[in-house]
Amino acid sequence: MEDLTPLRIGIVGAGANTRERHLPGFLGLAEVEVTVVANRSRASSQRVADEFSIARIAPDWRAVVADPAVDAVCIGTWPYLHAEISCAALAAGKHVLTEARMARNATEAETMLVASQARPDLIAQVVPSPMTLRVDATIRRMIAEGELGDLREIGVTHTTGNGADSSAPMSWRQDFELSGHNTMSLGIYYEAVLRWMQEEVEVVHATASIHTPQRRRRDGSTATVRIPDSLTVLGRYAQGARLVMQVSAVERGLPRNEIRIHGSRGSLRLDVATEELWWCPASGLENRLEISADRNSGWQVEADFVDSIRNGAPVRLTDFATGLRTMRFTDAVWSAWSGE
C-alpha cells in the first residue's frame, strides 16, 4: 500500500535544471515537501527559497545531509561533488537523486555504487539523459524485434558553438576540476544509446582537440583547459556494428543534433532537437513515425524517484549501476585520445 507520509526533500545545488525541472517536479507531487535548500551562497539559497516557498536554507550540503527533517537529497551541484555528497547522504540514511553527470570519473562512480549497495533499503538514482525519453521505448523495441535487421552503424552528431569564442570565460563544463573526464555531451548521448543497445561498446579509437588551451575563470585567474572542445569516437559492438560519435563545441551557425541507426532492413533518424523520429525502410521513402502514448514516457524523473521510495518500484532511469557503465565509457574515451 502506498505510504502517504510526507516525503521531505533537501536540495543541494539549485542550478538551472534544479529550478526548471526538479523543484517544480517535486512540488507538483502529493505529500512531497521540499524542506531545505543549500546553494553556493546564503544569498542565492535565499533567492531560491523565496522563489519556491522553501521554509529553510542551510549553510552547506553537510547541513542538509545531517538534517533529521530530510528523507531524501536531490543533488544539483556540478559533478565534482556528486560522489562525496551521495556517499555521505546514503551513509546518513537518505535517499539520493543526483544530477547527471554521475561523477567526474568511473572511480568516483564506483564509490557511489558501493555506497548504494551497502544501503539496499535506500533509493539511489542518477538523473537520466533527457533528450530521447519520448522515443526510447520505440527505438529499443525496433532494435530488439529485428525491424532494422542486422545493425551496421550508429552515428551520433551533436555540435554547438559554445566553445567557439576563445575570449569567453571558462565554464564548469570546461573545468577539469569540476567536470573531470566528462566531455561536452558525450556521456549523456552515450547513455541514450546504451538504453537502446543494452550492451557496452568497445572504444576502438578517439581523437580530440583543445582549440583554446587557456581560459580565464570568472574570478579573473587563468586556467589550463584539459577538456576537449572537439571529439570524435569510433567504437565497435560485439555483433559487429560500429558506433561513430562526433561532439563539438566549436561549430558556429546552425547546430547539428541527430542520431542515425542503420541496419540491413532500414535506417532510423532521430532529430534530437525536435524529438522527431524518421524511418526509412530498405526499399521505400523516409517517413516520420508517430510515437504512441503508451510508449511516450517523457520527463517523469521526480515522480519515478518518489514512486521508488514509496512503493519499491525499481529504478529504471537511471540506477547507479547504469550510471557507472556510462562513466566507464567516458573514461575509456578519455584514455583513447589522451593516453592517460
N, C-alpha and C positions, 0 to 999 in steps of 0.2 A: 504494500500500500504506500502511496506517495506521501512522503514526510513534508508537511506544510509549515514546519517550524521555520521562521525567517532565517534565510541563509545570509550571513554577514560577510561582505566582500571588502577587503582592503586593497587600495590601489597604490602601486609603487611605479611612478613614472607616468605622467599624463601627457604624452605627446599627441601628435595628430591622430594616429589610429585609435588610441585610447579614447580621445574626446569624440571622434567621429563615429566609432563603432562600439567599443566595449562599454563605455558608460551608458549611452542610450540603450544598448542591448540589455545590460543588466537591469537598468532602471525600468525597463518595459516589462519585466517579468514579475509575476505574482510572488509575494513572500520572499523577495530578494531585497536586501538593503545594502547600499554602499555606505559604510560607516566611517571610513577614514581615508585620507589621501596624503601621500608624500611625493612631492615633485622635487625638482632640482634646487629650489629655494623656497623659503617660507612665503615670499610674496607670490610666486607662481602657484604654490599649493593653495593659497587662499583664493586666488582667482578661479582656479578650477572648482574649489569647494563652493564658492559663491555661484558660479555658473550652473552647477548641477545639484545645488542644495545638499551638499555633503556636510554633515554636522561637525566633523572634526578634521584637523590637519595634524600630521605627525612630523617631527623634526627630520626623520630619515627613514630608510627602509627597515632598519633594525627595529625601530619602534613599532612599525606595522606588523612585522613578523612576531614580535613578542606580545602584541596586543591581545588580551584574552577575549576581547569583543570582536575578533576577526576569525572567521571559519575558513576562509579561502583568500588567497592572494593573487591578484592579477598584476603581472609584471610587464610594464610597458617601457622599460628602460632600453638603452642601446645594448647590443649583445654582450659587452664586457662584464655586465653584472648578472646576466641570466643564470649562470651556474651557481654563483655564490648565494644569490637570493633564493633560488629554487631549493638548493640543498638545505639551507637554513630553515626555510618555511616548512619543508617536509619533516625535518627533524623536530620542529615545533608543533607538529600535528596539524598543519594547514594544507588544504588542497591547493594546487598550483595550476594556474593558466599563465604560461609565459609567451611573450610576443616572439614571432619569428624575427630574425633567425635564431635557432635554438641556442647557440653558443658561438664562441669565437673559433672553435676548432673541435675536432672529434674527441680529443682528450677531455675537454670540459664537458662535452655532451655525454661521454661515458660516465663521468662522475654523477651527472644528473640522473642517468638511467639507474645506476647502482643505488642512489639515494631513494629513488621511487620504488625500486624492488624491495628495499628494506621496509617500506611502508605500503604494503599492498592494499591496506584499508583506505588509502587516500588516492584521489584522482590527480594525475599529473598529465597535463595536456599542453601541446605547443599550438599556438595559433596557426592554422593551416595557410598554405599558399592559396590566395583567394581568387585568382584570375579565371580559373577554369571550373569553379564549383558548379556552375549551371549545366555544364556539358560533360562532366566527369563520368557519370553513370553511362551515358550513351556511348562515349568513346571506349570505355572499359568493356562494355557489352559487345560492341562491334569487333574489338580485337579478340576477346575471349571466345566468341562464337564463330570466328573464322571468316567474317564478312569481307575482310580485307585480303584474305588469302594468306600466303606466306609473307611475313613482314620483311621489307627490304631496307627501309631507311626512315628515320625520324629526324626532321630538321626543325630546329628552334632558332628563331631570329628575334632578338629584341635590341633595338638601337634607340638611343636618345642623344641629345646634345648636352646632357647635364654636366659633363666634364670638359666640354669643348673650350670654355673660357679659362685660360691659364691664369688670369688675374683674379679669378673668384676665390674666396677663402675656402679652406678645406672643410668639407662636410664630414659628419660622423661616418658616412659610408666609405670615405676615402682614408679614414684614420685607422691605421693598423691596430693601435692600442685599444680602440673602441670596437672594431669590427673583426679583427683577426683575419682568418682565411676567407671570410665571406667576400665575394667579388661581384659587385653590382647586383644584378638579378639572377645570377647563375643558380643559386640554391633553390630559390622559390620556383623557378621554371623546371628545374630537375625534379623537385618534389611532385609537381603535377604529372610529369611523365612517369615517375615511379608509381603513382596511383594507377595508371593505365596498364603498365607493363608488369607490375608486381614482382620485378626482379631487378637486381643491380646491373649496371653496365660496367664493363672493363674500360678504363680510360687508356686509350692507346697512345694518344698524342695531345698536347696542348701547347699553344703559343700565345704570348701576351705581350702587350706594350704598356709602358707608363710614359705617356707623352708629356706630362708635366711633373718632373721629378721632385719639385719642391713647391709647397704652397704655404701661404701664411694662415695661421689659425686665427680664429675670431678675436683672440686676446692680443694679436699683433706679433706673436712669435712665429718663427719659420720652422716647418717640419718637413722631413723627407717623406715622400709618398712611396708606399710599398705595395699598395693595392692597384692592380692594373685598371686602366680605363678602356681597354680593348682586349678581347679574349676570344679565341677560337678553340673548340674542344672536339676531338674525334674519339668516339667510343664504339665498342662492339659488344653486342649481346651474344649469349651462348648459342642461340639458334642461327646467328649469322647477320642479323640486321645491324645496320650502322646507326649511331647517334651522332648528329652534327649540330653543334651549338655555336652560334655567333652572338656575342653580347658586347655591346659597345656604348660608351658614353660620349663619344667624340663626333657623332654623326649629326650635323646640323640639318635643318629642314624637316620635312615630314618624317616622323619616326616610323620604323618598321617593327611590327609586333605580331608575329604569326607563328603557328606550329603546323607543320605538314607531316603526315604519316602516309607512307607509300607501301602498298602491298601488291601482290601479284594479281589481285582482282579489282584493285581500285585504290584511290587516294582520298584521304581526308585533309581538309584545310580549315584550320581554326583561326579566324580573325579575332585575336585576343581582345583588341580594343572594343570591338562591337559585340563580342561574345556570339558571333555567328559561326555556325559550323556548316561546311560545304562538303558534299560527297561527289566524287567523280568516278563512276564505275569504269572498268577496263574498256568497255565499249559503250560510249554514251557521253552526254554532256554533264558538266558540273551543275549540281542543284543544291539549294540550301535545305538543310534538314530542319524540320520542326521538332523542337525538344519538348516532349510530353511532360505534363505537370508532375507526374509521378516520378519522373527521372530528374526533375529540376529541384535540387536541394537548395541551392543558393547559400547565402550567408546566414548561418544559424549557430555560430560559434558559442555565444554566451548561453543560449538555450541548451545546446548539447552539453556544455560543461556542467550546468546546473542539473540537467537530467541524469548525468552520470553520477553526480554526488548524491542526489536524492533517491534514484531508482536503481543504481548499479549498472546502468547501461554502459557497455564497453565504449572506450574512446576510439572513434574511427578517425577523426581529423583533429589533431594528429597526435598519436601517442609518442612517448619518449623513445621507444624502440625505432619507430619510423623516422623520427627526427634525427636520431643517430645515423641511420642509413644515409640520409641526405648529407649530414656533416662529413661522413666518410668519403662521399663522392667529392665534396668541396675540397677536402684535404688532398685527395688523390689528384685533382686537377691542379691544385697549388703546387704539389710536388712535381707534377709533369712539366709545368712551364718554368718553374723556378729552380728545380734541382734540390730544394730543401727537404 
